[in-house]
Amino acid sequence: MPRRRSPSPSSSTAPRNRTPQPVRVRRRTFGDFVKAFLAFVALAVLLVGVPVALAMTAGWPFPETFEPMEWLKKDISVSTFLSILTFVVWLAWAQFTACVLVEMKAALSGVGVPGRVPGAGPSQLLARQLVAALLLVGATAASFTPSLAQLGQTYDDNQRPTVAAAQQTPGLFAQQQEQAAGTAAAVAEQASHTEATPAAKKQGDTKFYRIQPPEGRHHDSLWEIAERHLGDGRRYKEIFELNKDRVQPDGSRLSEASLIRPGWIMEMPGDARGGDLVEMPDDAPEVSPEVRQQISDYARTGDGAQEQGGAQEQGSAQEQGSGGEGSGGGTAHVDLPQQRPAPGTGHADLQRPAPDQVATPAQDSSSFGLPEALLTAPLLAAGLLGALGHRRRQALWQSAFAGIGGRRGMEPPTPTGDALDVQDALLVGADPEGVRLLDRSLRGLAASLAAESRPLPTVYAAWMSNGDLHLQLAQPSGKPPSPWQLGQDQTFWMLARADAETYEDVDTAAPYPGLVSLGTMDDSRLLLNLESVPGIVSLSGREEDRAAVFASVAAELATNGWSDRMTITLVGFGEDLTALAPSRLRHLDGIEALIETMEAETRQRRGALGAAGHDSVLTGRTGPAQHTRWAPHLVLLAAEPSPEDAMTLAELAADASRLGIGYLVGTGSGDLPGAAWEMEITGEGRLLAPLLGLELDAQLLPAAERRAVVELFTDADPEHGPDGPGTTPPFLVDISEQGRPAVYARLVGPYEIIGLETPDGERSALLHEALALLLLHREGVHPRVLSSALWPRGVTDDVREALLDRLRDWLGTDPDGTPRLRTDDAGRLTLAKSVVSDLDVLRSLYHEATQGRGVDSRAVRGRLLTDALVLVRGPLLADRPEGRYRWLTHEIVDAQLPLLVADTGLALAEFHMEKNRAEKAIEALNAALRTAPSDERLWNELLRATHALDDPERLTALASDLLTRSGARGLPPRTEALLDELLPTWRDAVAAAG
C-alpha cells in the first residue's frame, strides 16, 4: 500500500483545518468540592474522633502496671474480652493513622508510589483515596494561580514568576511544576529570540493548530505538523515544548511527543505558516464558536496548569486498589503479587519495558505509524517475530533445494504498508530475552520437582513484575525448590531475575504451555494458565473488542516460546490465523463440530489418564512419557453458544483442567452457564474481572494488525510468491568502472569501511553497528527499529537524535550536497546509493551474471561469477564484538548469505564444467563451502566434479571426508544415492581406508 506523503509547506493542496466534533471538557464540579469536604470530615473523624471516643469510653489501651504473669492467672471475663477488643480497635486506629501519614508524606514530597504499610491493604487504600480527594482541591487551585498572576503582564514577564513558583512550591505537584518550569523556560527563550526579529509574534497573535482526525490509516503527527507549518519536521520538539503538560479539551495532557489525539490543540511557534492555522484573537469565521472557546481557554493555560495532578493520583490509588485486594468467587482466584523494589540498572525486567514505562525512542516523533498494540506486547511480539523468521528461513531453503515456483535463490518479499509497520512494531516491541528466561525458569522448575519426585503444582496465573516471576498456585504446595522462594503467602512461588539467569537449558517438557498474556496492571504483566481453570473462562463485551482479545490469545499461544506441542481450536473467528502455525492452529466451522470433537477427546483423555495411572496431565508431564503425551488442547470460541450448547460445554469443562483442556468462550450478554471465571473487555481496552479482583490494560490484536500479521506470514510462504521470478535483489549496484561508491563497507567477513575516517571515542562501535543495520536494509529502517536494535533496554530520544546527527556528520554528503543519510517520506532512514556494501555488490554481480548481461555472454558470466566469489571472505560480520549486533538474531541474512554464496559457487562450477575444467570447478566449490559448509548441493556437485577427474582414490577420500563430517546422522539420502551411482564400491573402500 502506498504510504501517504506529507504535503510540503508551500503546497497549495495542503489540507484545511477540518474541525472535528467538540470534545467534552472535564472541569471541576461542585461535586468535586463536596467530595473533598467529605474526605476532610472523614479524616477528622477517623484520626481525631475515634481516639477521643475510645479514651472517653474505654480508656487508654495500655495498663498502669506491667505484670504479665498476674494477667495470665486471672480468669477470662467479659471485662477481659472487652479490654482485648478495645486494644484491637486502638491498634487498627494506629495502623490507619500510619497509612494516612505515609500517603501524606508521599503526596507532600512528590513521591509517585507511596510505601506499603505492612498488613494494611484495605486501610491504606482508604487512606490513599481520602488523601487524594482532599488534595484534589489543592491541585485545582494551584493550576489556576499562574494564569491569574499573569493578567496584565507581557510575554517575558509572565514566564519568570512561573519558574520561581515552580522552584519554591513543594508537595504533591512538585514534579509536574518542575516540568512546567522547564517548558516555560524553553518557551521564554524562544519568545526572546522571536521578538528580536522583525516578524516577532505578540501574545495576541498566538497561532494554534487543531489535531486532525485520521484520514484512512494515516494519523496526524507532530513531525508532519512541523514539516507543513515550520518547514522542518525536526522542529516538532518546539511544538512539544510549547504544549507539554498543558490540559487539553478532553482533560488529558500531552506528555509524550508520539501520543497526540484528534481534537487536541497545539500552540505553534511564532514563525508557523499555513492555511490550517488559527490565530487568536481572531474572528476565525471558519471555526465554530465552541472550538474558538476551547482554543481561547487553552491559550490561558500556557504555564502548564496542574489541574489533573490530583485526579491522576486518585486514579492511581483506585487502580492499585482494584488489583491487590480482590475477592474471588468460585474455586479460583487471581491476586496481584506484592511488588518488590525495582532492580538496579544491571537487572532488566523479565518483560520488555513498555513504551509508557521507560523513556525510549518509542516516545518521540519517530513512533508515528507503528501499532501500539504490538509495541506493548513484548511476549506476543517475540513469538510472532521468531515464528516469522523460521518461516522465512524455511522458505529460503525450500526455494533453494526444491526450486518451488522457479524461485531458486529467491529474495524474501519486502513488506509494504501496514505489513511493514507491523514488522517494525514486532522488531521494536519483541522481548526474546524475556521469553527465553520465562521458558528456562518454568522448565527448570519442572526438572527440579521431578528430581525430588514431586508433582507439578497447579498454577492459575503467572505475574511478571519488576524483574521477578511470580507463580500463583491453586493451593499451597509446600516449599518450592531452590532458587525459587515463597512469595507473599503460601500460594505464591517467586523467582528473582538474577536467579532466573542462572538456569540453563534442560531436557524436560514445558510444564505450563497454556500460559498466555492477558494484559498489564501497574508494572505487572498477567499470564493466565487457560488449561488450569476449573471450568469455562467467559469473555463479554462488544464483538470487535472480544475479537481483538481472541486474536491476541490465539497468536501468542500459536507462536510462544515456552510451549512444546499443543492444539488450539478456533471457532467463530480466526480462519486466517491458521497461517501463523498450521501445526498448532485449526479452525472449525461451528459449535456442533466443536462439541462432537471435544466429547470424543474428553473421553479419550480420561481413559488415557486412567490407563497411565495419573491423576492429571501435570503428573504425566514429569514422567517418562513427558515429550509425547499430555499436550494441552485450548478451545477459543468467539461465537456465543446457545443455552443448550453452553450447558453441554459446561459439562465438558467441569473436568477439563485435570485433562489439560481449556475453554475461552465469548458472550455478548456476560451471563454464560458454567463459567468459572468471568471477564469483560471494555471499549477503552480495559479487561475487567471483578470477582477475580482484576482490572488490566488488555493485550489486544485489533483487526487491522491481525490482517497485517497474517500478510507477513502468507507472503513468506514459498507457495504464495508473486507472479514471475523473485530473485531480483532489493538494491542493485552499478558494477561498472563508473559506479565506484563514495563509501564502501565490507560486511562479508571482517567488518571494514573504506572511504570514511574511523570515528574517535566509544561511540565508534555504535556508529559502525548503526551503519551495518542500514546497509542490510536498503529499503529503509524506522528510527524506532534502529533505537531498539542499538539499545534493547531503551534510550531517551535526545541520545538517539545525537547519534543520528553524528552518523550524518560521519557519512557526510555527496558532491551535490545531498546528505548520505536521509529520511524518506514515511519517516524511515535510508542510505544514498553512494554508500555500498560488499553484500550489495555480491548480490548485484550474481544477478547480472544469471539474469543480466551474463545470460547472453559466456565470458561476461564467468568474469562476474569469479568476481563475486572473490568477495566472500567469511561469515557475515565475522569479527563483531561480544554482546553487540544482537538484532542479527531477528534477521535471515545469516541464511541468505550461505545460499547466495552456494548459488554463486554452483553457477561458477557449472561454467567450468561446460569446458571440462574439473579442477577449476572443484576450486570454486571449495571456496563456496568455506562459507556454506552444510549445503548439500555443493557436496554433491563436488562429488560429480571429482568423479570427472577419473581418480577413484580421490573420490574415495572425499566420500570418507563427507562421512566423517556427517557424524552419527550419516550421509543425506541424495548424497548416498549419488555415491552409489558414481562409486558403487565406496562403502568397502571407505571401510578399508579406516
Residue pairs with C-beta under 8 A, 6 or more apart in sequence:
1 217
1 416
1 417
1 418
2 417
3 416
3 417
3 825
3 826
4 215
4 216
4 218
5 825
6 224
6 227
6 228
6 233
6 825
7 13
7 14
7 15
7 228
8 14
8 227
8 228
9 227
9 228
9 229
9 230
9 231
9 273
9 274
14 228
14 274
14 275
14 276
15 212
15 276
16 275
16 276
16 286
17 209
17 210
17 212
17 275
17 276
17 277
17 278
17 286
17 287
18 212
18 213
19 210
19 286
19 287
19 288
19 291
20 210
20 212
20 213
20 262
20 263
21 263
22 249
22 263
22 288
22 290
22 291
22 294
23 248
23 249
23 250
23 263
23 294
24 249
24 250
25 249
25 250
25 251
25 294
25 297
26 250
26 251
28 140
28 307
32 136
32 137
32 140
33 137
35 133
35 136
36 133
36 134
36 136
36 137
38 133
39 129
39 130
39 131
39 133
39 134
40 134
42 130
43 100
43 130
43 131
43 134
46 93
46 96
47 96
47 97
47 100
50 89
50 93
51 90
51 93
54 61
54 86
54 89
54 90
54 93
58 82
58 86
58 89
59 86
61 86
61 87
61 90
61 91
74 80
92 123
95 117
95 119
95 120
95 123
96 120
96 123
96 126
96 127
98 117
98 120
99 117
99 120
99 123
99 124
99 126
99 127
99 128
100 127
100 130
100 131
102 114
102 115
102 117
102 124
102 127
103 114
103 124
103 127
103 128
103 131
104 131
105 111
105 114
106 112
106 113
106 114
106 115
107 114
107 131
107 132
107 135
107 171
107 172
107 313
108 170
108 171
108 172
109 170
109 171
109 174
110 170
110 171
110 172
110 173
110 174
110 175
112 175
114 124
114 128
116 124
116 338
116 339
117 123
117 124
121 324
121 325
122 325
125 317
125 320
125 321
125 324
125 325
128 317
128 320
128 321
129 314
129 317
129 318
129 321
132 310
132 313
132 314
132 317
133 314
135 172
135 310
135 313
136 310
136 311
136 314
137 310
138 171
138 172
138 310
139 172
139 173
139 306
139 307
139 308
139 309
139 310
139 311
140 307
140 310
142 169
142 173
142 177
142 306
142 309
143 247
143 305
143 306
143 307
143 309
144 305
144 307
145 165
146 161
146 162
146 165
146 303
146 304
146 305
147 300
147 301
147 303
147 305
149 158
149 161
150 157
150 158
150 161
150 303
154 203
155 188
155 191
155 195
155 202
155 203
156 188
156 191
156 192
156 195
158 303
159 184
159 185
159 187
159 188
159 191
159 303
160 188
162 180
162 181
162 184
162 303
162 304
163 181
163 184
163 185
165 177
166 177
166 178
166 180
166 181
166 184
167 181
169 177
172 309
172 310
172 313
173 306
173 309
176 245
176 304
176 306
176 309
177 304
177 306
179 244
179 245
179 304
180 245
180 303
180 304
180 306
181 304
183 241
183 242
183 244
183 245
183 304
184 303
184 304
186 241
186 242
187 241
187 242
187 302
190 238
190 242
190 269
190 270
191 201
191 270
194 200
194 201
194 269
194 270
194 271
195 201
199 270
199 271
200 270
201 207
201 270
201 271
204 280
204 281
205 270
205 279
206 267
206 268
206 279
206 280
206 299
207 267
207 268
207 270
207 272
207 277
207 278
207 279
207 280
208 265
208 266
208 267
208 268
208 277
208 278
208 279
208 280
208 295
208 298
208 299
209 225
209 229
209 265
209 266
209 268
209 272
209 276
209 277
209 278
210 263
210 264
210 265
210 266
210 278
210 291
210 295
211 220
211 260
211 261
211 262
211 263
211 264
211 265
211 266
212 220
212 262
213 262
213 263
214 220
214 262
217 417
217 418
217 704
219 368
219 369
220 260
220 262
221 236
221 258
221 260
221 365
221 368
221 369
222 236
222 239
222 240
222 257
222 260
222 266
222 365
223 233
223 234
223 236
223 365
223 366
223 368
223 827
224 233
224 368
225 236
225 239
225 266
226 232
226 233
226 234
226 235
226 236
226 238
226 239
227 233
228 274
229 268
229 272
229 273
229 274
229 277
230 238
230 239
230 268
230 269
230 271
230 272
230 273
233 365
233 823
233 827
234 365
235 269
236 257
236 365
237 257
238 269
239 266
239 267
239 268
239 269
240 254
240 257
242 266
242 267
242 268
242 269
242 302
243 254
243 265
243 266
243 267
244 254
244 255
244 304
245 253
245 254
245 255
245 304
246 253
246 254
246 267
246 298
246 301
246 302
246 304
246 305
247 253
247 298
247 301
247 305
247 307
247 308
248 254
248 261
248 263
248 264
248 265
248 298
249 263
249 264
249 265
249 294
249 297
249 298
250 261
250 263
250 264
251 308
252 261
252 308
253 308
254 260
254 264
256 356
256 363
256 364
257 363
257 364
257 365
257 367
257 797
258 355
258 362
258 363
258 364
258 365
258 366
258 367
258 368
259 363
260 266
265 294
265 295
265 298
267 298
267 299
267 302
268 277
278 284
278 287
278 295
280 292
280 295
280 296
280 299
281 296
284 292
287 295
319 521
319 522
319 695
320 522
322 693
322 694
322 695
323 336
323 521
323 522
323 693
323 694
323 695
324 335
324 336
324 693
325 693
326 333
326 334
326 335
326 690
326 691
326 692
326 693
326 694
327 333
327 691
327 693
328 334
328 691
328 692
328 693
329 691
330 534
330 535
330 676
330 677
330 691
331 534
331 535
331 676
332 460
332 474
332 533
332 534
332 676
332 677
332 692
333 460
333 692
333 693
334 460
334 461
334 472
334 526
334 528
334 689
334 692
334 693
334 694
335 472
335 693
336 463
336 521
336 522
336 524
336 693
336 694
337 463
337 465
337 468
337 470
337 472
337 487
337 488
337 492
337 494
337 524
338 487
338 488
339 465
339 466
339 522
339 523
339 524
340 465
340 466
340 467
340 468
340 496
341 466
342 466
342 467
342 523
343 349
343 466
343 467
343 497
343 498
347 467
347 497
347 498
348 433
348 467
348 497
348 793
349 434
349 464
349 466
349 467
349 497
350 434
350 437
350 438
350 464
350 467
350 468
350 469
350 497
350 500
351 378
351 379
351 431
351 434
351 464
351 525
352 378
352 429
352 430
352 431
352 434
352 792
353 360
353 793
353 794
354 375
354 376
354 378
354 520
355 362
355 363
355 367
355 372
355 375
355 376
356 376
357 523
358 793
358 794
359 794
359 795
359 796
359 797
360 787
360 788
360 791
360 794
360 795
360 796
360 797
361 367
361 783
361 784
361 786
361 787
361 788
361 794
361 795
361 797
361 800
362 375
362 428
362 784
362 787
362 794
363 797
364 783
364 797
364 800
364 801
365 797
365 827
366 782
366 783
366 784
366 787
366 827
367 784
368 827
369 421
369 826
369 827
370 421
370 424
370 425
370 428
370 782
370 784
371 421
371 422
371 425
371 702
371 704
371 705
371 708
373 548
373 552
373 699
373 700
373 701
373 702
373 705
374 380
374 381
374 384
374 422
374 425
374 426
374 429
374 701
374 705
375 381
375 425
375 428
375 429
376 429
376 520
376 697
376 699
377 429
377 517
377 552
377 556
377 699
377 701
378 429
378 430
378 431
378 434
379 431
379 434
379 435
379 438
379 517
379 525
379 527
379 556
379 560
380 517
380 552
380 555
380 556
380 559
380 699
380 701
381 425
381 426
381 428
381 429
381 430
381 431
382 430
382 431
382 432
382 434
382 435
382 561
383 435
383 555
383 556
383 558
383 559
383 560
383 561
384 426
384 430
384 555
384 559
384 580
384 709
385 426
385 427
385 430
385 432
385 890
386 432
386 435
386 559
386 561
387 558
387 559
387 580
387 581
387 713
388 423
388 426
388 712
388 713
388 716
389 890
389 891
389 892
391 713
391 716
391 717
392 412
392 716
392 892
392 895
393 892
393 895
395 410
395 412
395 716
395 717
395 718
396 410
396 412
396 892
396 895
396 896
396 899
397 895
397 899
398 404
398 718
399 405
399 407
399 408
399 409
399 410
399 718
400 408
400 409
400 899
400 902
400 903
400 937
401 936
401 937
404 718
404 719
404 721
405 718
405 719
405 721
405 726
406 725
407 718
407 721
407 725
407 726
407 727
408 727
408 903
409 727
409 846
409 899
409 900
409 903
410 718
410 721
410 726
410 727
411 726
411 727
411 728
411 729
411 730
411 896
412 716
412 892
412 896
413 715
413 716
413 721
413 722
413 726
414 420
414 730
414 779
415 422
415 423
415 711
415 712
415 715
417 708
418 704
418 705
418 707
418 708
418 711
419 708
419 711
419 712
419 715
421 708
422 705
422 708
422 709
422 712
423 712
424 782
424 784
424 785
425 705
427 785
427 788
427 789
427 887
427 890
428 782
428 784
428 785
428 787
428 788
430 890
432 561
432 889
433 792
434 464
435 560
435 561
435 562
436 561
437 469
437 497
437 500
437 501
437 503
438 462
438 464
438 469
438 561
438 562
439 510
439 561
439 562
440 500
440 503
440 504
440 505
440 506
441 469
441 495
441 500
441 503
442 510
442 511
442 512
442 562
443 503
443 505
443 506
443 508
443 509
443 510
443 511
444 503
444 504
444 506
445 480
445 481
445 484
445 493
445 495
445 511
446 456
446 508
446 509
446 510
446 511
446 621
446 622
447 506
447 508
448 481
448 482
448 484
449 455
449 456
449 481
449 622
450 508
450 622
451 481
452 481
454 478
454 481
455 618
455 619
455 622
456 511
456 512
456 618
456 619
456 621
456 622
457 471
457 473
457 474
457 475
457 477
457 493
457 618
458 473
458 474
458 475
458 532
458 616
458 618
458 657
459 471
459 472
459 473
459 474
459 512
459 515
459 529
459 532
460 472
460 473
460 474
460 528
460 529
460 532
460 533
461 471
461 472
461 526
461 527
461 528
461 529
462 469
462 470
462 471
462 472
462 512
462 515
462 526
462 527
462 529
463 469
463 470
463 472
463 524
463 525
463 526
463 527
464 470
464 524
464 525
464 527
465 523
465 524
465 525
466 523
466 524
467 496
467 497
468 494
468 495
468 496
468 497
469 494
469 495
469 500
470 487
470 492
470 493
470 494
471 492
471 493
471 494
472 491
472 492
473 491
473 492
473 493
474 491
474 532
475 491
476 490
476 491
477 493
479 486
480 486
480 493
483 495
483 496
483 499
483 502
484 493
484 494
484 495
484 499
485 493
485 494
485 495
485 496
486 492
486 493
486 494
487 493
487 494
508 622
508 626
509 564
509 621
509 622
509 626
509 627
509 630
510 562
510 563
510 564
511 618
511 621
511 622
512 529
512 532
512 562
513 531
513 560
513 562
513 563
513 564
513 566
513 631
513 632
514 529
514 530
514 531
514 532
514 557
514 563
514 566
514 632
514 634
514 660
514 662
515 527
515 528
515 529
515 530
515 560
515 562
516 527
516 528
516 530
516 553
516 556
516 557
516 560
517 525
517 526
517 527
517 552
517 556
517 699
518 526
518 527
518 528
518 549
518 553
518 679
518 687
518 696
518 698
518 699
519 525
519 526
519 687
519 696
519 697
519 698
519 699
520 526
520 696
520 697
520 699
521 694
521 695
521 696
521 697
526 694
526 696
528 537
530 537
530 553
530 632
530 634
530 662
530 663
530 664
531 617
531 632
531 634
531 656
531 657
531 660
531 661
531 662
532 657
532 662
533 656
533 657
533 662
533 663
533 676
533 677
534 656
534 657
534 676
535 650
535 653
535 654
535 656
535 657
535 663
535 674
535 675
535 676
535 677
536 649
536 650
536 653
536 663
536 664
536 665
536 672
536 674
536 675
536 676
536 677
537 662
537 663
537 664
537 665
537 675
537 676
537 677
537 678
537 679
538 665
538 666
538 667
538 670
538 672
538 675
538 677
538 678
538 679
539 546
539 549
539 550
539 664
539 665
539 666
539 667
539 679
539 680
539 681
540 546
540 666
540 667
540 668
540 669
540 670
540 672
540 678
540 679
540 680
540 681
541 549
541 680
541 681
541 682
541 683
542 681
542 683
543 666
543 668
544 703
545 681
545 682
545 683
545 685
545 700
546 638
546 666
546 681
547 573
547 638
547 703
548 681
548 698
548 700
548 701
548 702
548 703
548 706
549 681
549 687
549 698
549 699
549 700
550 570
550 573
550 574
550 636
550 638
550 664
550 666
551 573
551 574
551 577
551 700
551 701
551 702
551 703
551 706
552 699
552 700
552 701
553 636
553 664
554 568
554 570
554 574
554 577
554 585
554 636
555 577
555 580
555 701
555 706
555 709
556 699
557 563
557 566
557 568
557 584
557 634
558 568
558 577
558 580
558 581
558 584
558 585
559 580
559 581
564 627
564 631
565 584
565 631
566 584
566 631
566 632
566 633
566 634
567 584
567 586
567 631
567 632
567 633
567 634
568 581
568 584
568 585
568 586
568 633
568 634
568 636
569 586
569 587
569 588
569 594
569 597
569 633
569 634
569 635
569 636
570 577
570 578
570 585
570 586
570 587
570 588
570 636
570 638
571 587
571 588
571 589
571 590
571 591
571 593
571 594
571 635
571 636
571 637
571 638
571 639
572 591
572 637
572 638
572 639
572 666
573 636
573 638
573 639
574 585
574 587
574 636
574 638
575 587
576 706
576 707
576 710
577 585
577 587
577 706
577 710
578 585
578 586
578 587
579 710
579 713
579 714
579 717
580 709
580 710
580 713
588 594
588 597
590 639
591 637
591 639
591 641
591 642
591 645
594 635
594 637
595 645
595 648
595 649
595 652
598 635
598 649
598 652
598 661
599 652
601 633
601 661
602 652
602 655
602 656
602 659
602 661
605 617
605 659
605 660
605 661
606 655
606 659
608 629
609 615
609 616
609 617
609 620
609 658
609 659
612 620
612 623
612 625
612 629
614 620
614 623
615 658
616 657
616 658
616 659
616 660
617 630
617 632
617 658
617 659
617 660
620 626
620 629
620 630
621 630
630 660
631 660
632 660
632 661
632 662
633 660
633 661
633 662
634 661
634 662
634 663
634 664
635 661
635 662
635 663
635 664
635 665
636 664
637 649
637 663
637 664
637 665
637 666
638 666
639 666
640 665
640 666
640 667
640 668
640 669
641 649
641 665
641 672
643 673
646 665
646 672
646 673
646 674
647 673
647 674
649 663
649 665
649 674
650 673
650 674
650 675
651 674
652 661
652 663
653 661
653 663
653 674
653 676
654 674
656 662
656 663
665 672
665 675
670 678
670 680
672 678
677 689
677 691
677 692
678 689
678 691
679 687
679 688
679 689
679 692
679 694
680 687
680 688
680 689
681 687
681 688
681 698
682 688
685 697
685 698
685 700
686 695
686 696
686 697
686 698
687 694
687 695
687 696
687 697
687 698
688 694
688 695
688 696
689 695
701 709
714 720
725 851
727 847
727 850
727 851
728 847
728 851
729 840
729 843
729 844
729 847
730 778
730 779
731 778
731 779
731 840
731 843
732 840
732 843
732 844
732 847
733 739
733 741
733 836
733 840
733 841
733 844
735 841
735 844
735 845
735 848
735 864
741 755
741 833
741 834
741 835
741 836
742 755
742 814
742 820
742 834
742 835
743 753
743 754
743 755
743 756
743 811
743 820
743 834
743 835
743 836
744 753
744 754
744 755
744 836
744 837
744 838
745 751
745 752
745 753
745 754
745 771
745 772
745 775
745 835
745 836
745 837
745 838
746 752
746 753
746 754
746 837
746 838
746 873
747 772
747 775
747 776
747 837
747 838
747 839
747 876
747 877
748 838
748 839
748 842
748 871
748 872
748 873
748 874
748 875
748 876
748 897
748 931
749 872
749 873
749 874
749 875
749 878
750 873
750 874
750 878
750 879
751 768
751 772
751 877
751 878
751 879
751 880
753 768
753 771
756 810
756 811
756 812
758 764
759 767
759 806
759 810
763 803
763 806
765 881
765 884
766 790
766 803
767 803
767 806
767 807
767 810
769 789
769 790
769 884
769 885
770 786
770 790
770 803
770 807
771 807
771 811
772 877
772 885
773 781
773 786
773 789
773 790
773 887
774 781
774 786
774 821
774 829
774 830
774 831
775 831
775 835
775 837
775 839
775 840
776 837
776 839
776 891
776 893
778 830
778 831
778 840
779 828
779 830
780 824
780 826
780 828
780 829
780 830
781 828
781 829
781 830
782 827
782 828
782 829
783 800
783 804
783 827
783 828
783 829
786 800
786 829
787 795
787 800
788 887
789 886
789 887
790 803
791 799
791 800
792 886
804 821
804 829
807 821
808 819
808 820
808 821
811 819
811 820
811 821
811 831
811 835
812 819
812 820
813 819
813 820
814 820
814 832
814 834
818 832
819 832
820 831
820 832
820 834
820 835
821 829
821 830
821 831
821 832
822 829
822 830
822 831
822 832
823 829
823 830
824 830
838 871
839 876
839 893
839 897
841 868
841 871
842 868
842 871
842 872
842 900
842 901
842 904
843 900
845 864
845 865
845 867
845 868
845 871
846 864
846 865
846 868
846 900
846 903
846 904
846 907
848 854
848 864
849 860
849 861
849 864
849 865
849 868
849 907
850 861
850 907
853 860
853 864
854 860
854 861
854 864
854 865
855 861
858 911
858 914
861 907
861 911
862 908
862 911
865 904
865 907
865 908
865 911
865 924
866 908
868 904
869 901
869 904
869 905
869 908
869 924
869 927
869 928
872 901
872 904
872 927
872 928
872 930
872 931
874 930
874 931
875 894
875 897
875 931
876 888
876 893
876 894
876 897
877 885
877 888
888 894
897 931
898 931
898 932
898 934
898 935
899 932
899 935
901 928
901 931
901 932
902 928
902 932
902 935
902 937
902 938
904 928
905 924
905 925
905 927
905 928
905 929
905 932
905 938
906 925
906 928
906 937
906 938
906 941
908 921
908 924
909 921
909 922
909 924
909 925
909 941
909 945
910 921
912 918
912 920
912 921
912 924
913 921
913 944
913 945
913 948
916 948
918 945
918 946
918 948
918 949
919 949
921 941
921 945
922 942
922 945
922 946
925 938
925 941
925 942
925 945
926 942
928 935
928 938
929 935
929 938
929 939
929 942
932 938
933 965
936 972
936 974
936 975
939 962
939 975
940 974
940 975
940 978
942 958
943 955
943 958
943 959
943 962
943 975
943 978
943 979
943 982
944 978
944 982
946 954
946 955
946 958
947 955
947 982
947 983
949 955
952 983
952 989
955 982
955 983
955 986
956 983
956 986
956 989
956 990
956 993
957 993
959 979
959 983
959 986
959 989
959 990
960 990
960 993
962 971
962 975
963 970
963 971
963 990
966 972
970 976
971 979
979 986
980 986
983 989
